[in-house]
Amino acid sequence: MIITSRRVLLAGLAAAAGSGLAGCVAPGGPSAERAPVNGLAATPPEGAGFDYAAIYGEMKNEPFPVPAVEYAKLGRAFLRQDVEYTGKEKPGTVVVDPVARFLYHVGPNGRARRYGVGVGKEGFGWSGVADIRSKQEWPDWYPPKEMIKRRPDIRPQHKKLPSGVGMKGGPDNPVGARGLYLWQGNKDTLFRIHGTVEPETIGTAVSSGCIRMINQDVIDLYARVPVGTKVVVLA
């Protein structure tokens, strides 16, 4: 059964076509209240042991350059870390908390890897249970016609691609280095977990509904989650 929030889905998403990322990006937007909910861990244990300079440094082994992130400007809470997890989901599940702006990859023994995320701004949110049906590296982006109408300035960046009019994947593509495609049953939700070229937006409600991550973080998550992984987006 499809579970959705009472917030309105992005108008025109149903018109978005193709296997690329559709309608996920809306640049700019205010930061919202940053408070953890649903009993999920808010702070890491002492001595987490992550070398953030290395984790968020430049990545040179990718098809396109992934620049270093000024991670100190994001605040420690939104940096990758392993935390206590007291939720009910089984190991391997991805849990997204849009209110707190966290994504958890549940591990064994009451632990989870947590990442900071950017989420849908007011009117563009979504919640429910889905699964990762496909994965793509450096995905193309296919904005719906409604978005192009609202943002005519992005039109010159788009061209005819195999799955429609869009922007070829690459270092300037706003959906970043990886895309995880969320389905419910036989229906594509048109919502994705993807990277971003705007890491400063992590921790804010800024997108057109998709879950955006720092490129270094979405690359890490991508390597950990197989196709078929359950994804729970909390209301």
N, CA, C and O of each residue as an XYZ file, in Angstrom:
940
protein
N       0.850     -1.188      0.000
C       0.000      0.000      0.000
C       0.885      1.237      0.000
O       1.854      1.312      0.756
N       0.558      2.194     -0.835
C       1.320      3.420     -0.913
C       0.983      4.293      0.283
O      -0.188      4.485      0.609
N       2.014      4.825      0.939
C       1.838      5.695      2.081
C       2.409      7.053      1.719
O       3.584      7.146      1.363
N       1.619      8.100      1.800
C       2.122      9.422      1.489
C       1.768     10.385      2.602
O       0.851     10.131      3.383
N       2.495     11.494      2.677
C       2.194     12.519      3.648
C       1.029     13.348      3.161
O       0.565     13.186      2.033
N       0.549     14.253      4.031
C      -0.545     15.132      3.651
C      -0.045     16.347      2.901
O      -0.839     17.153      2.415
N       1.276     16.483      2.802
C       1.811     17.575      2.017
C       1.648     17.282      0.533
O       1.606     16.122      0.124
N       1.557     18.325     -0.261
C       1.277     18.184     -1.687
C       2.529     17.761     -2.430
O       3.604     18.312     -2.194
N       2.405     16.785     -3.328
C       3.522     16.366     -4.150
C       3.798     17.419     -5.207
O       2.921     18.215     -5.541
N       4.981     17.426     -5.721
C       5.373     18.401     -6.712
C       4.474     18.331     -7.931
O       4.361     17.282     -8.565
N       3.836     19.439     -8.260
C       2.952     19.491     -9.415
C       3.742     19.178    -10.673
O       4.813     19.733    -10.918
N       3.186     18.279    -11.457
C       3.804     17.939    -12.718
C       4.806     16.822    -12.653
O       5.378     16.470    -13.684
N       5.053     16.238    -11.485
C       6.011     15.141    -11.432
C       5.578     13.983    -12.309
O       6.410     13.300    -12.907
N       4.287     13.767    -12.383
C       3.808     12.646    -13.177
C       4.158     12.795    -14.639
O       4.190     11.812    -15.379
N       4.422     14.019    -15.060
C       4.751     14.238    -16.456
C       6.222     14.016    -16.742
O       6.625     13.959    -17.904
N       7.021     13.890    -15.708
C       8.456     13.702    -15.909
C       8.715     12.308    -16.436
O       8.136     11.337    -15.951
N       9.588     12.205    -17.434
C       9.798     10.914    -18.077
C      11.252     10.506    -17.970
O      12.118     11.310    -17.627
N      11.507      9.225    -18.275
C      12.855      8.740    -18.415
C      13.395      8.127    -17.154
O      12.784      8.184    -16.087
N      14.572      7.532    -17.310
C      15.207      6.849    -16.192
C      16.116      7.769    -15.403
O      16.671      7.349    -14.387
N      16.291      9.024    -15.839
C      17.125      9.963    -15.106
C      16.370     10.562    -13.952
O      15.207     10.236    -13.714
N      17.043     11.445    -13.231
C      16.424     12.100    -12.090
C      15.473     13.165    -12.583
O      15.843     14.007    -13.401
N      14.233     13.132    -12.082
C      13.189     14.024    -12.578
C      12.722     14.971    -11.502
O      12.226     14.543    -10.459
N      12.877     16.265    -11.750
C      12.259     17.275    -10.909
C      12.730     17.323     -9.479
O      11.952     17.675     -8.592
N      13.979     16.981     -9.223
C      14.433     16.900     -7.841
C      15.078     18.163     -7.332
O      15.316     18.277     -6.130
N      15.368     19.107     -8.181
C      16.249     20.191     -7.792
C      15.529     21.522     -7.796
O      14.874     21.892     -8.770
N      15.662     22.236     -6.690
C      15.154     23.598     -6.598
C      16.182     24.400     -5.831
O      16.210     24.337     -4.602
N      17.043     25.165     -6.527
C      18.128     25.850     -5.838
C      17.626     26.893     -4.876
O      16.569     27.491     -5.080
N      18.405     27.111     -3.804
C      18.069     28.120     -2.815
C      17.000     27.649     -1.859
O      16.467     26.549     -2.006
N      16.681     28.481     -0.872
C      15.625     28.136      0.064
C      16.075     28.285      1.488
O      17.269     28.182      1.770
N      15.147     28.528      2.404
C      15.513     28.780      3.789
C      15.843     27.514      4.547
O      15.345     26.433      4.231
N      16.676     27.659      5.536
C      16.931     26.559      6.459
C      15.758     26.446      7.418
O      15.214     27.459      7.856
N      15.369     25.234      7.745
C      14.253     25.022      8.665
C      14.777     24.574     10.016
O      15.978     24.372     10.193
N      13.871     24.421     10.962
C      14.253     23.983     12.312
C      14.953     22.644     12.229
O      14.482     21.739     11.541
N      16.068     22.507     12.918
C      16.864     21.286     12.837
C      16.764     20.540     14.153
O      17.581     20.751     15.049
N      15.787     19.682     14.278
C      15.601     18.953     15.531
C      15.293     17.499     15.230
O      14.402     17.223     14.426
N      16.003     16.550     15.851
C      15.737     15.136     15.612
C      14.394     14.720     16.196
O      13.968     15.233     17.231
N      13.736     13.790     15.525
C      12.450     13.294     15.984
C      12.454     11.775     15.952
O      13.431     11.148     15.542
N      11.347     11.198     16.391
C      11.123      9.762     16.306
C      12.142      8.938     17.092
O      12.345      7.759     16.802
N      12.775      9.550     18.073
C      13.677      8.802     18.932
C      14.988      8.416     18.303
O      15.720      7.604     18.870
N      15.319      8.977     17.131
C      16.568      8.633     16.487
C      17.698      9.442     17.101
O      17.481     10.539     17.615
N      18.894      8.899     17.045
C      20.029      9.525     17.726
C      20.329     10.899     17.153
O      20.317     11.087     15.936
N      20.600     11.859     18.029
C      20.866     13.222     17.593
C      22.353     13.532     17.526
O      22.774     14.325     16.684
N      23.154     12.930     18.387
C      24.573     13.235     18.423
C      25.375     11.945     18.446
O      24.902     10.922     18.940
N      26.581     11.992     17.914
C      27.406     10.784     17.878
C      28.046     10.526     19.228
O      28.139     11.438     20.049
N      28.483      9.320     19.470
C      29.243      9.056     20.686
C      30.594      9.736     20.594
O      31.064     10.046     19.499
N      31.215      9.968     21.727
C      32.549     10.550     21.713
C      33.528      9.588     21.037
O      33.391      8.368     21.122
N      34.504     10.169     20.373
C      35.527      9.339     19.750
C      35.018      8.584     18.551
O      35.365      7.418     18.365
N      34.184      9.232     17.712
C      33.636      8.552     16.538
C      34.734      8.140     15.571
O      34.589      7.149     14.855
N      35.831      8.889     15.543
C      36.999      8.452     14.798
C      36.984      8.704     13.309
O      37.755      8.074     12.586
N      36.141      9.598     12.814
C      36.112      9.884     11.392
C      37.132     10.976     11.055
O      37.221     11.992     11.744
N      37.886     10.753     10.002
C      38.840     11.735      9.502
C      38.123     12.546      8.431
O      38.137     12.178      7.256
N      37.498     13.644      8.833
C      36.657     14.390      7.903
C      37.459     15.063      6.793
O      36.950     15.248      5.688
N      38.686     15.425      7.071
C      39.508     16.009      6.019
C      39.705     15.013      4.877
O      39.726     15.393      3.706
N      39.850     13.740      5.231
C      39.998     12.704      4.208
C      38.649     12.351      3.579
O      38.543     12.226      2.359
N      37.625     12.193      4.412
C      36.304     11.803      3.911
C      35.761     12.818      2.922
O      35.223     12.455      1.876
N      35.905     14.099      3.263
C      35.319     15.153      2.436
C      36.355     15.876      1.576
O      36.117     16.987      1.102
N      37.491     15.240      1.385
C      38.499     15.795      0.497
C      38.149     15.543     -0.963
O      37.157     14.881     -1.268
N      38.958     16.066     -1.848
C      38.755     15.877     -3.285
C      38.852     14.398     -3.643
O      39.728     13.684     -3.153
N      37.944     13.949     -4.502
C      37.953     12.566     -4.977
C      38.425     12.567     -6.425
O      37.774     13.142     -7.297
N      39.559     11.920     -6.677
C      40.160     11.936     -8.011
C      39.948     10.645     -8.780
O      40.349     10.538     -9.939
N      39.316      9.658     -8.140
C      39.150      8.359     -8.788
C      37.768      8.191     -9.402
O      37.329      7.068     -9.650
N      37.072      9.311     -9.651
C      35.756      9.293    -10.252
C      35.841      9.698    -11.727
O      36.829     10.309    -12.136
N      34.813      9.367    -12.539
C      34.818      9.802    -13.937
C      34.887     11.316    -14.102
O      35.411     11.816    -15.097
N      34.353     12.045    -13.117
C      34.409     13.501    -13.098
C      34.957     13.931    -11.739
O      34.834     13.192    -10.762
N      35.552     15.102    -11.667
C      36.120     15.537    -10.387
C      35.042     15.783     -9.337
O      33.982     16.336     -9.630
N      35.333     15.364     -8.113
C      34.472     15.653     -6.968
C      35.276     16.566     -6.051
O      36.192     16.099     -5.374
N      34.956     17.853     -6.013
C      35.776     18.780     -5.225
C      35.645     18.549     -3.731
O      34.665     17.976     -3.256
N      36.646     19.003     -3.006
C      36.600     18.934     -1.544
C      35.467     19.790     -1.014
O      35.089     20.791     -1.622
N      34.930     19.384      0.128
C      33.813     20.076      0.764
C      34.334     20.855      1.972
O      35.140     20.342      2.748
N      33.876     22.075      2.123
C      34.206     22.859      3.318
C      33.306     22.389      4.462
O      32.358     23.066      4.860
N      33.637     21.221      4.965
C      32.748     20.521      5.888
C      32.564     21.264      7.210
O      31.528     21.108      7.858
N      33.534     22.057      7.619
C      33.418     22.763      8.897
C      32.261     23.753      8.888
O      31.732     24.104      9.943
N      31.869     24.202      7.703
C      30.775     25.172      7.610
C      29.404     24.513      7.767
O      28.407     25.204      7.972
N      29.347     23.196      7.674
C      28.064     22.494      7.748
C      27.634     22.230      9.184
O      26.441     22.065      9.442
N      28.547     22.187     10.098
C      28.203     21.801     11.456
C      28.360     20.300     11.628
O      28.008     19.525     10.739
N      28.885     19.898     12.765
C      29.216     18.491     12.990
C      28.018     17.559     12.848
O      28.173     16.427     12.388
N      26.847     18.005     13.227
C      25.672     17.124     13.212
C      25.375     16.587     11.822
O      24.815     15.499     11.691
N      25.743     17.333     10.773
C      25.386     16.920      9.416
C      26.525     16.228      8.692
O      26.444     15.983      7.489
N      27.582     15.914      9.417
C      28.675     15.159      8.831
C      28.464     13.666      9.074
O      27.803     13.265     10.031
N      29.031     12.867      8.201
C      28.901     11.413      8.296
C      29.409     10.908      9.639
O      30.477     11.311     10.100
N      28.639     10.027     10.261
C      29.054      9.466     11.545
C      28.255      8.207     11.866
O      27.165      8.000     11.334
N      28.795      7.389     12.722
C      28.105      6.191     13.193
C      27.484      6.497     14.541
O      28.155      7.004     15.441
N      26.196      6.189     14.680
C      25.450      6.572     15.879
C      24.643      5.385     16.397
O      24.499      4.361     15.729
N      24.131      5.556     17.588
C      23.201      4.579     18.143
C      21.884      4.658     17.383
O      21.434      5.748     17.030
N      21.263      3.504     17.130
C      19.968      3.468     16.452
C      19.006      2.622     17.259
O      19.247      1.435     17.485
N      17.909      3.239     17.696
C      16.942      2.526     18.530
C      15.618      2.322     17.817
O      14.630      1.945     18.447
N      15.580      2.564     16.513
C      14.344      2.365     15.751
C      14.062      0.895     15.510
O      14.840      0.024     15.902
N      12.937      0.631     14.860
C      12.473     -0.746     14.675
C      12.930     -1.373     13.364
O      12.769     -2.579     13.173
N      13.497     -0.579     12.456
C      13.839     -1.099     11.143
C      15.026     -2.058     11.204
O      15.920     -1.903     12.036
N      15.023     -3.044     10.317
C      16.053     -4.073     10.299
C      17.343     -3.550      9.673
O      17.319     -2.599      8.893
N      18.469     -4.177     10.019
C      19.733     -3.800      9.386
C      19.633     -3.845      7.865
O      19.008     -4.740      7.296
N      20.253     -2.874      7.225
C      20.209     -2.744      5.776
C      19.209     -1.712      5.299
O      19.320     -1.220      4.176
N      18.228     -1.370      6.134
C      17.195     -0.403      5.762
C      17.758      1.013      5.764
O      18.614      1.355      6.580
N      17.265      1.826      4.841
C      17.564      3.251      4.830
C      16.367      3.984      5.427
O      15.231      3.783      5.000
N      16.628      4.833      6.416
C      15.581      5.621      7.067
C      15.913      7.095      6.893
O      17.018      7.527      7.223
N      14.966      7.868      6.380
C      15.160      9.299      6.184
C      14.256     10.051      7.152
O      13.046      9.824      7.189
N      14.845     10.939      7.928
C      14.105     11.793      8.853
C      14.132     13.219      8.292
O      15.092     13.951      8.537
N      13.091     13.632      7.538
C      13.121     14.942      6.895
C      13.123     16.102      7.880
O      13.661     17.166      7.572
N      12.531     15.920      9.059
C      12.479     17.010     10.030
C      13.867     17.298     10.577
O      14.278     18.454     10.667
N      14.587     16.247     10.940
C      15.931     16.413     11.492
C      16.989     16.589     10.410
O      18.111     17.004     10.699
N      16.630     16.269      9.145
C      17.561     16.349      8.008
C      18.666     15.303      8.117
O      19.839     15.588      7.874
N      18.266     14.078      8.491
C      19.213     12.983      8.592
C      18.748     11.804      7.747
O      17.551     11.570      7.582
N      19.723     11.067      7.215
C      19.480      9.772      6.587
C      20.300      8.742      7.335
O      21.492      8.940      7.572
N      19.658      7.636      7.710
C      20.303      6.546      8.440
C      20.382      5.303      7.561
O      19.396      4.922      6.931
N      21.534      4.681      7.518
C      21.643      3.334      6.970
C      21.811      2.406      8.166
O      22.865      2.375      8.801
N      20.764      1.655      8.461
C      20.725      0.855      9.684
C      21.706     -0.308      9.587
O      21.727     -1.056      8.609
N      22.509     -0.431     10.625
C      23.457     -1.519     10.700
C      23.093     -2.496     11.807
O      22.019     -2.379     12.398
N      23.955     -3.447     12.097
C      23.679     -4.414     13.161
C      23.977     -3.834     14.544
O      24.595     -2.778     14.675
N      23.525     -4.547     15.558
C      23.883     -4.254     16.952
C      23.479     -2.858     17.408
O      24.200     -2.203     18.159
N      22.308     -2.411     16.939
C      21.795     -1.134     17.404
C      22.578      0.076     16.950
O      22.590      1.100     17.634
N      23.235     -0.023     15.800
C      24.026      1.077     15.269
C      23.516      1.455     13.873
O      22.815      0.674     13.230
N      23.869      2.640     13.419
C      23.520      3.087     12.076
C      24.560      4.093     11.608
O      25.157      4.808     12.414
N      24.768      4.141     10.313
C      25.565      5.219      9.743
C      24.606      6.343      9.388
O      23.598      6.123      8.718
N      24.927      7.545      9.842
C      24.040      8.687      9.649
C      24.717      9.747      8.780
O      25.903     10.040      8.929
N      23.926     10.306      7.874
C      24.401     11.363      6.984
C      23.450     12.561      7.081
O      22.250     12.386      7.294
N      23.983     13.767      6.927
C      23.129     14.932      6.787
C      22.557     14.998      5.378
O      23.223     14.605      4.420
N      21.328     15.493      5.245
C      20.677     15.581      3.939
C      19.959     16.920      3.793
O      19.697     17.618      4.773
N      19.653     17.250      2.563
C      18.718     18.318      2.254
C      17.422     17.675      1.806
O      17.442     16.624      1.164
N      16.298     18.285      2.131
C      14.995     17.662      1.875
C      14.083     18.625      1.120
O      14.464     19.756      0.818
N      12.865     18.154      0.820
C      11.907     18.945      0.074
C      11.427     20.157      0.848
O      11.114     20.065      2.035
N      11.371     21.290      0.170
C      10.846     22.479      0.815
C       9.334     22.376      0.933
O       8.724     21.453      0.393
N       8.730     23.324      1.640
C       7.296     23.268      1.926
C       6.498     23.107      0.635
O       6.681     23.853     -0.326
N       5.610     22.117      0.636
C       4.798     21.842     -0.540
C       5.390     20.800     -1.457
O       4.727     20.362     -2.397
N       6.641     20.383     -1.206
C       7.306     19.428     -2.079
C       7.755     18.182     -1.327
O       8.529     17.385     -1.857
N       7.280     18.007     -0.107
C       7.716     16.873      0.694
C       6.981     15.588      0.340
O       5.937     15.607     -0.311
N       7.538     14.496      0.775
C       6.949     13.182      0.554
C       7.372     12.276      1.685
O       8.485     12.401      2.196
N       6.497     11.359      2.089
C       6.881     10.341      3.063
C       6.237      9.031      2.671
O       5.203      9.014      2.004
N       6.841      7.941      3.080
C       6.298      6.634      2.755
C       7.359      5.567      2.787
O       8.484      5.803      3.226
N       6.995      4.389      2.320
C       7.896      3.242      2.265
C       8.105      2.871      0.802
O       7.144      2.697      0.052
N       9.340      2.754      0.413
C       9.667      2.437     -0.975
C      10.863      1.490     -0.985
O      11.340      1.061      0.066
N      11.334      1.174     -2.177
C      12.567      0.409     -2.281
C      13.407      0.977     -3.407
O      12.893      1.598     -4.337
N      14.705      0.755     -3.307
C      15.619      1.205     -4.349
C      15.524      0.230     -5.509
O      15.950     -0.920     -5.397
N      14.969      0.685     -6.620
C      14.749     -0.196     -7.764
C      15.913     -0.146     -8.745
O      16.151     -1.112     -9.470
N      16.644      0.971     -8.776
C      17.810      1.052     -9.648
C      18.779      2.071     -9.082
O      18.421      2.890     -8.235
N      20.023      2.008     -9.567
C      21.099      2.887     -9.118
C      21.851      3.374    -10.350
O      22.041      2.627    -11.310
N      22.278      4.633    -10.314
C      23.060      5.159    -11.426
C      24.194      6.034    -10.922
O      24.034      6.810     -9.980
N      25.338      5.894    -11.567
C      26.463      6.781    -11.312
C      26.389      7.964    -12.262
O      26.143      7.792    -13.456
N      26.603      9.168    -11.735
C      26.556     10.401    -12.508
C      25.317     10.438    -13.406
O      25.430     10.509    -14.630
N      24.141     10.390    -12.791
C      22.898     10.284    -13.562
C      22.559     11.562    -14.326
O      22.968     12.663    -13.956
N      21.799     11.378    -15.404
C      21.220     12.515    -16.112
C      20.085     13.099    -15.269
O      19.570     12.447    -14.360
N      19.711     14.318    -15.583
C      18.615     14.987    -14.877
C      17.558     15.405    -15.880
O      17.855     16.075    -16.869
N      16.309     15.002    -15.617
C      15.182     15.320    -16.484
C      14.142     16.134    -15.713
O      13.232     15.555    -15.120
N      14.259     17.454    -15.709
C      13.258     18.260    -14.998
C      11.931     18.242    -15.734
O      11.921     18.211    -16.965
N      10.811     18.261    -15.023
C       9.514     18.313    -15.692
C       9.302     19.656    -16.380
O       9.959     20.644    -16.052
N       8.391     19.681    -17.323
C       8.121     20.900    -18.083
C       7.729     22.051    -17.164
O       8.062     23.207    -17.422
N       7.018     21.719    -16.089
C       6.583     22.765    -15.161
C       7.766     23.482    -14.528
O       7.732     24.694    -14.319
N       8.827     22.710    -14.222
C       9.999     23.328    -13.629
C      10.708     24.223    -14.637
O      11.146     25.323    -14.300
N      10.819     23.747    -15.872
C      11.467     24.554    -16.901
C      10.684     25.844    -17.127
O      11.273     26.897    -17.372
N       9.355     25.759    -17.044
C       8.531     26.956    -17.202
C       8.791     27.945    -16.068
O       8.847     29.155    -16.283
N       8.951     27.403    -14.842
C       9.238     28.267    -13.701
C      10.656     28.815    -13.743
O      10.927     29.910    -13.250
N      11.561     28.037    -14.341
C      12.980     28.403    -14.359
C      13.506     28.401    -15.792
O      14.297     27.528    -16.149
N      13.082     29.365    -16.625
C      13.543     29.371    -18.020
C      15.049     29.524    -18.144
O      15.611     29.223    -19.197
N      15.713     29.984    -17.094
C      17.162     30.165    -17.147
C      17.915     28.847    -17.269
O      19.072     28.832    -17.690
N      17.260     27.722    -16.901
C      17.950     26.436    -16.995
C      17.790     25.786    -18.365
O      18.447     24.788    -18.658
N      16.920     26.347    -19.206
C      16.654     25.738    -20.509
C      17.910     25.570    -21.371
O      18.078     24.517    -21.986
N      18.800     26.573    -21.437
C      19.981     26.402    -22.298
C      20.886     25.246    -21.900
O      21.685     24.782    -22.714
N      20.776     24.775    -20.666
C      21.643     23.692    -20.199
C      21.134     22.312    -20.622
O      21.815     21.309    -20.412
N      19.947     22.259    -21.211
C      19.324     20.984    -21.509
C      19.328     20.693    -23.009
O      19.308     21.594    -23.846
N      19.354     19.400    -23.306
C      19.347     18.965    -24.692
C      18.638     17.612    -24.781
O      18.281     17.013    -23.767
N      18.448     17.156    -25.988
C      17.778     15.876    -26.203
C      18.704     14.741    -25.791
O      19.818     14.613    -26.299
N      18.224     13.917    -24.859
C      18.951     12.754    -24.378
C      18.120     11.502    -24.668
O      16.971     11.625    -25.093
N      18.663     10.309    -24.453
C      17.918      9.083    -24.784
C      16.546      8.977    -24.126
O      15.633      8.390    -24.708
N      16.381      9.533    -22.921
C      15.111      9.402    -22.217
C      14.298     10.697    -22.202
O      13.329     10.808    -21.451
N      14.681     11.668    -23.015
C      13.928     12.914    -23.075
C      14.858     14.112    -23.043
O      16.068     13.982    -23.231
N      14.283     15.275    -22.803
C      15.070     16.508    -22.733
C      15.598     16.665    -21.313
O      14.824     16.658    -20.356
N      16.901     16.806    -21.173
C      17.476     16.915    -19.850
C      18.909     17.371    -19.899
O      19.385     17.886    -20.911
N      19.585     17.176    -18.796
C      20.978     17.584    -18.646
C      21.835     16.353    -18.398
O      21.571     15.570    -17.485
N      22.850     16.193    -19.212
C      23.726     15.033    -19.104
C      24.445     15.023    -17.768
O      24.839     16.071    -17.257
N      24.614     13.835    -17.206
C      25.335     13.706    -15.957
C      26.759     14.223    -16.069
O      27.398     14.081    -17.112
N      27.255     14.823    -14.994
C      28.598     15.364    -15.011
C      28.828     16.291    -13.836
O      27.966     16.410    -12.966
N      29.965     16.946    -13.795
C      30.330     17.740    -12.622
C      29.456     18.967    -12.397
O      29.394     19.476    -11.278
N      28.779     19.452    -13.435
C      27.916     20.619    -13.286
C      26.449     20.252    -13.129
O      25.603     21.124    -12.929
N      26.146     18.956    -13.220
C      24.756     18.523    -13.092
C      24.308     18.650    -11.636
O      24.988     18.132    -10.750
N      23.188     19.319    -11.359
C      22.793     19.567     -9.963
C      22.463     18.325     -9.162
O      22.390     18.403     -7.935
N      22.258     17.163     -9.811
C      21.920     15.964     -9.044
C      23.147     15.145     -8.639
O      23.017     14.096     -8.007
N      24.322     15.621     -8.999
C      25.522     15.069     -8.413
C      25.989     13.730     -8.941
O      25.692     13.334    -10.068
N      26.742     13.036     -8.071
C      27.536     11.883     -8.486
C      26.796     10.556     -8.494
O      27.240      9.618     -9.157
N      25.688     10.447     -7.785
C      24.971      9.180     -7.715
C      23.465      9.431     -7.612
O      23.026     10.466     -7.111
N      22.681      8.457     -8.100
C      21.238      8.515     -7.965
C      20.678      7.164     -7.550
O      21.032      6.135     -8.126
N      19.807      7.167     -6.555
C      19.107      5.967     -6.084
C      17.619      6.205     -6.331
O      17.061      7.188     -5.844
N      16.977      5.320     -7.080
C      15.631      5.541     -7.605
C      14.599      4.788     -6.772
O      14.676      3.568     -6.630
N      13.641      5.517     -6.228
C      12.686      4.956     -5.272
C      11.374      4.581     -5.946
O      10.753      5.396     -6.629
N      10.964      3.335     -5.742
C       9.716      2.798     -6.298
C       8.836      2.266     -5.176
O       9.326      1.868     -4.119
N       7.534      2.266     -5.421
C       6.551      1.597     -4.560
C       5.809      0.594     -5.426
O       5.014      0.973     -6.286
N       6.073     -0.692     -5.197
C       5.479     -1.715     -6.047
C       5.965     -1.545     -7.475
O       7.170     -1.519     -7.722
N       5.034     -1.428     -8.420
C       5.378     -1.248     -9.832
C       5.351      0.212    -10.255
O       5.373      0.512    -11.449
N       5.304      1.114     -9.301
C       5.177      2.534     -9.617
C       6.431      3.296     -9.200
O       6.868      3.216     -8.052
N       7.000      4.032    -10.146
C       8.118      4.915     -9.852
C       7.587      6.122     -9.096
O       6.716      6.834     -9.597
N       8.102      6.359     -7.899
C       7.638      7.512     -7.120
C       8.114      8.827     -7.714
O       7.555      9.882     -7.416
N       9.160      8.769     -8.567
C       9.823      9.949     -9.119
C      10.585     10.739     -8.061
O      11.017     11.865     -8.311
N      10.748     10.150     -6.884
C      11.609     10.727     -5.859
C      12.904      9.923     -5.807
O      12.906      8.709     -6.012
N      13.991     10.611     -5.533
C      15.316     10.004     -5.560
C      16.137     10.415     -4.340
O      15.852     11.412     -3.676
N      17.142      9.631     -4.076
C      18.236     10.035     -3.201
C      19.410     10.308     -4.133
O      19.800      9.427     -4.899
N      19.978     11.500     -4.084
C      21.018     11.841     -5.044
C      22.021     12.809     -4.433
O      21.821     13.320     -3.331
N      23.097     13.051     -5.162
C      24.117     13.979     -4.725
C      23.718     15.415     -5.000
O      22.597     15.692     -5.425
N      24.648     16.323     -4.753
C      24.386     17.737     -5.010
C      25.694     18.463     -5.279
O      26.747     18.081     -4.768
N      25.615     19.508     -6.082
C      26.760     20.388     -6.286
C      26.684     21.585     -5.335
O      27.496     22.505     -5.426
N      25.710     21.571     -4.425
C      25.536     22.628     -3.438
C      25.580     22.044     -2.025
O      24.551     22.000     -1.350
N      26.751     21.595     -1.566
C      26.825     20.966     -0.246
C      26.392     21.893      0.888
O      26.012     21.430      1.963
N      26.449     23.191      0.646
C      26.031     24.139      1.682
C      24.541     24.069      1.979
O      24.089     24.622      2.982
N      23.760     23.393      1.120
C      22.320     23.266      1.357
C      21.967     22.069      2.229
O      20.800     21.885      2.575
N      22.956     21.249      2.590
C      22.680     20.105      3.457
C      22.214     20.623      4.822
O      22.798     21.549      5.385
N      21.155     20.006      5.334
C      20.563     20.455      6.584
C      19.433     21.441      6.394
O      18.918     21.987      7.370
N      19.032     21.684      5.134
C      17.959     22.632      4.862
C      16.819     21.965      4.100
O      16.975     20.879      3.543
N      15.670     22.638      4.087
C      14.533     22.223      3.260
C      14.601     23.054      1.995
O      14.203     24.219      1.986
N      15.108     22.454      0.926
C      15.465     23.253     -0.242
C      15.085     22.613     -1.561
O      14.934     23.327     -2.553
N      14.922     21.296     -1.620
C      14.756     20.622     -2.900
C      13.295     20.594     -3.331
O      12.404     21.062     -2.621
N      13.078     20.031     -4.519
C      11.726     19.825     -5.017
C      11.226     18.429     -4.671
O      10.483     17.818     -5.439
N      11.632     17.938     -3.529
C      11.091     16.686     -3.020
C      12.093     15.581     -2.814
O      11.885     14.717     -1.963
N      13.187     15.581     -3.575
C      14.162     14.515     -3.442
C      15.050     14.729     -2.219
O      15.074     15.805     -1.622
N      15.777     13.670     -1.866
C      16.712     13.699     -0.747
C      18.106     13.914     -1.316
O      18.623     13.054     -2.028
N      18.721     15.052     -1.010
C      20.050     15.340     -1.540
C      21.115     15.139     -0.469
O      20.892     15.394      0.715
N      22.273     14.676     -0.917
C      23.384     14.381     -0.025
C      24.665     14.998     -0.574
O      24.768     15.270     -1.771
N      25.640     15.219      0.306
C      26.979     15.581     -0.139
C      27.476     14.491     -1.083
O      27.263     13.308     -0.816
N      28.125     14.858     -2.167
C      28.562     13.854     -3.137
C      29.401     12.758     -2.490
O      29.205     11.581     -2.793
N      30.328     13.117     -1.610
C      31.151     12.092     -0.952
C      30.292     11.143     -0.131
O      30.607      9.959     -0.021
N      29.213     11.652      0.443
C      28.343     10.805      1.257
C      27.465      9.908      0.395
O      27.291      8.732      0.713
N      26.914     10.436     -0.681
C      26.054      9.592     -1.516
C      26.877      8.514     -2.213
O      26.363      7.428     -2.481
N      28.146      8.794     -2.511
C      29.024      7.761     -3.063
C      29.236      6.657     -2.038
O      29.240      5.477     -2.388
N      29.412      7.032     -0.771
C      29.579      6.051      0.301
C      28.317      5.215      0.477
O      28.394      3.990      0.572
N      27.153      5.869      0.520
C      25.894      5.141      0.679
C      25.639      4.224     -0.511
O      25.223      3.078     -0.335
N      25.882      4.716     -1.708
C      25.652      3.963     -2.940
C      26.380      2.619     -2.907
O      25.852      1.596     -3.344
N      27.598      2.646     -2.382
C      28.390      1.420     -2.324
C      27.874      0.442     -1.279
O      28.219     -0.739     -1.319
N      27.057      0.910     -0.351
C      26.589      0.088      0.763
C      25.212     -0.530      0.534
O      24.883     -1.549      1.143
N      24.406      0.074     -0.336
C      23.010     -0.369     -0.460
C      22.780     -1.024     -1.829
O      23.019     -0.390     -2.857
N      22.327     -2.266     -1.858
C      22.024     -2.923     -3.121
C      20.633     -2.541     -3.630
O      19.812     -1.994     -2.894
N      20.393     -2.838     -4.894
C      19.039     -2.715     -5.432
C      18.106     -3.615     -4.599
O      18.466     -4.741     -4.257
N      16.930     -3.117     -4.285
C      15.996     -3.836     -3.453
C      15.971     -3.367     -2.017
O      15.117     -3.795     -1.240
N      16.903     -2.485     -1.646
C      16.945     -1.976     -0.269
C      15.664     -1.229      0.081
O      15.173     -0.423     -0.710
N      15.131     -1.496      1.250
C      13.944     -0.800      1.742
C      14.325      0.605      2.204
O      15.339      0.803      2.874
N      13.482      1.580      1.828
C      13.687      2.977      2.220
C      12.433      3.475      2.920
O      11.333      3.385      2.375
N      12.600      3.992      4.114
C      11.484      4.537      4.890
C      11.703      6.036      5.045
O      12.680      6.461      5.661
N      10.798      6.838      4.491
C      10.853      8.289      4.650
C       9.780      8.670      5.679
O       8.584      8.527      5.424
N      10.219      9.146      6.823
C       9.300      9.440      7.910
C       8.443     10.662      7.606
O       8.862     11.556      6.871
N       7.247     10.696      8.172
C       6.345     11.844      7.981
C       6.752     12.978      8.892
O       6.119     14.034      8.883
